[in-house]
């Protein structure tokens, strides 16, 4: 039984097409799985960051009756040493604030500064 040359070529092309289709489908599924894993990881990181930022926003340094105190997680402690905030602002125990660019100011009674360097008035 003899096959025509074009029949053999056609069968070979179909075979290669089926193999390539299977390989492409497998790569596509792996890519989808990887994207899903990355997406889940980013969502978790985003949620962790939100939680961290929420905690930081509640923290602040306050000038009250001529003394500096730190309000962190609902508790208040005396500020006994210089602090550097997230924006690289230095806060001294006497209420002096020095920005990254060298600008200085002093907190007045009742004023506060958050951990991002934002001045909060009464």
C-alpha positions as CSV (number, residue, x, y, z in Angstrom):
1,X,0.0,0.0,0.0
2,X,1.6,3.2,-1.2
3,X,0.7,6.6,0.2
4,X,0.7,9.7,-1.9
5,X,3.5,12.1,-0.9
6,X,1.0,14.9,-0.2
7,X,-1.0,12.7,2.2
8,X,2.1,12.0,4.2
9,X,3.1,15.6,4.3
10,X,-0.5,16.5,5.3
11,X,-0.4,14.0,8.1
12,X,3.0,15.2,9.3
13,X,1.8,18.8,9.3
14,X,-1.3,17.8,11.3
15,X,0.8,15.9,13.8
16,X,3.2,18.9,14.3
17,X,0.2,21.3,14.6
18,X,-1.4,19.1,17.3
19,X,1.9,18.8,19.3
20,X,2.5,22.6,19.0
21,X,-1.1,23.4,20.1
22,X,-0.7,21.2,23.2
23,X,2.6,22.9,24.1
24,X,1.1,26.4,23.6
25,X,-1.9,25.5,25.7
26,X,0.4,24.3,28.5
27,X,2.5,27.4,28.3
28,X,-0.7,29.6,28.4
29,X,-2.0,27.8,31.5
30,X,1.4,28.2,33.3
31,X,1.4,31.9,32.4
32,X,-2.1,32.3,33.8
33,X,-1.2,30.4,37.0
34,X,1.9,32.6,37.4
35,X,-0.1,35.8,36.9
36,X,-2.6,34.7,39.4
37,X,0.1,33.9,42.0
38,X,1.7,37.3,41.4
39,X,-1.7,39.1,41.6
40,X,-2.4,37.3,44.9
41,X,1.0,38.3,46.3
42,X,0.5,42.0,45.3
43,X,-3.0,42.0,46.9
44,X,-1.5,40.7,50.1
45,X,1.3,43.2,50.0
46,X,-1.2,46.0,49.4
47,X,-3.3,44.9,52.4
48,X,-0.2,44.7,54.6
49,X,0.9,48.1,53.5
50,X,-2.6,49.6,54.2
51,X,-2.5,48.1,57.7
52,X,1.0,49.5,58.3
53,X,0.2,53.0,57.1
54,X,-3.0,53.0,59.2
55,X,-0.8,52.3,62.3
56,X,1.7,55.0,61.3
57,X,-1.0,57.6,60.8
58,X,-2.2,57.2,64.3
59,X,1.3,57.8,65.7
60,X,2.5,61.3,66.4
61,X,4.8,63.4,68.5
62,X,3.1,66.1,70.6
63,X,4.3,69.3,72.4
64,X,2.4,69.6,75.6
65,X,3.2,71.9,78.5
66,X,6.7,72.4,77.2
67,X,7.5,68.7,77.0
68,X,7.6,66.4,73.9
69,X,5.7,63.1,74.1
70,X,5.2,60.3,71.7
71,X,1.7,58.9,71.1
72,X,2.1,55.4,69.6
73,X,-0.6,52.7,69.5
74,X,-2.7,54.6,71.9
75,X,-0.1,55.0,74.6
76,X,1.9,58.1,75.5
77,X,5.5,58.2,76.5
78,X,8.0,61.0,77.1
79,X,10.3,61.7,74.3
80,X,13.8,61.2,75.7
81,X,15.9,61.2,72.5
82,X,16.0,62.7,69.0
83,X,13.9,61.0,66.4
84,X,14.1,60.9,62.6
85,X,10.8,60.6,60.8
86,X,9.9,58.8,57.5
87,X,10.6,62.0,55.5
88,X,14.0,62.4,57.2
89,X,12.8,65.2,59.4
90,X,14.6,65.4,62.8
91,X,12.6,66.0,65.9
92,X,14.5,67.1,69.0
93,X,13.4,66.7,72.6
94,X,13.0,70.5,73.0
95,X,10.4,70.7,70.2
96,X,12.7,71.8,67.5
97,X,12.1,70.3,64.1
98,X,14.7,70.3,61.3
99,X,13.6,69.3,57.8
100,X,15.8,67.4,55.4
101,X,16.6,70.7,53.6
102,X,17.9,72.3,56.9
103,X,14.8,74.4,57.7
104,X,14.1,74.7,61.4
105,X,11.0,75.4,63.4
106,X,9.7,74.8,66.9
107,X,6.4,73.2,67.8
108,X,4.1,75.3,69.9
109,X,2.1,74.0,72.9
110,X,-0.6,71.7,71.5
111,X,1.0,71.2,68.1
112,X,2.0,67.8,66.9
113,X,3.9,66.2,64.0
114,X,3.0,62.8,62.5
115,X,5.5,60.1,61.4
116,X,5.4,61.4,57.8
117,X,6.5,64.9,58.9
118,X,3.2,66.7,58.6
119,X,2.5,69.3,61.3
120,X,-0.8,68.8,63.0
121,X,-2.5,71.7,64.7
122,X,-4.7,71.4,67.8
